[in-house]
Amino acid sequence: MSKELKIKLDNRSKTLRKYIVRALLSANRGHFGSSMSLVEILRVLYDDIILFDNRNPKYEKRDRVILSKGHGCLALYSILADKNFFNKKEFDKYCSLNSILGGHPESHKVPGVEASTGALGHGLPIAVGIALSLKLKKSKSKVYVIVGDGELNEGSNWEAMMSAKKYKLSNLKIIVDYNKIQSYDFVKNVIDLEPLDHKFKSFGFDVSEVNGHNIKELRKNFLQFKKKNSKKSSVTICHTIKGKGFKMAENNPVWHHKNSFSNEEIKLIEKSIN
């Protein structure tokens, strides 16, 4: 699938990345690569799939999106600001003492954030609990939880999946941001996940794979889940590129997180985004 990932970004995807860059350069630090691989996934969910109300973030009939890989929260902030959950001026205060936007998302501070995440491995258990609650209430709402590939090292995810199968949570979709890099190295060098699709299937999930930067593929896949009448939970493995849109950062573990940006790096970032 590597060749298929080389897809050109349209203006909307570039605009959402500009918000992320605005925050990163304002704070002079942050999870760069981890946010860029998520943009199209979140964009399609909020543009085409989920039901939400930006004036009433706790609207009872809303669909839930939980970003379990909380360190990629700048991508979530980007789409939430774009949808007017909060003012875009907050990007200029990112990670400052008087900002609502931190390096990990906090549900009690940021409108539209469903769960405070970042201690990797607990977003999916939260999502399973919410999905079960909604099922008991006979709600039509769906739960989408986005997990990182490195995060799947955590056993809590697999325990949660056993529960999802037991309770036939057909209202739950797991979306894997499979950018092949975790923290300091490539996933295959840390704990190899392959064959990842077989692992999910063995837990009783409907499994599909898409190019995580292809808007049409993502939309088609997510819409199928929205309409599908099934007794199974669903998993979409999204093959993505860490640092997507910035050549110096793409597939480069060094850009997982930056504590500061050199003048040369800032020039490269600005050149790439314009």
ABEGO torsion letter per residue (X at the ends): XAAAABBBBBAAAAAAAAAAAAAAAAAGBEBAAAAAAAAAAAAAAAAAABBBBAABAABAABBBBBBABAAAAAAAAAAAAAAGABBAAAAAABGBAABABBABBBAAABBGBABBBGBBGAAAAAAAAAAAAAAAAGBABBBBBBBBAAAAABAAAAAAAAAAAAAGBAABBBBBBBAGBBGABBAAAABBAOBAAAAAAAAGBBBBBBBAABAAAAAAAAAAAAABBBABBBBBBBBBBBGBGBAAABGBAAAABBABBBAAAAAAAAAAAX
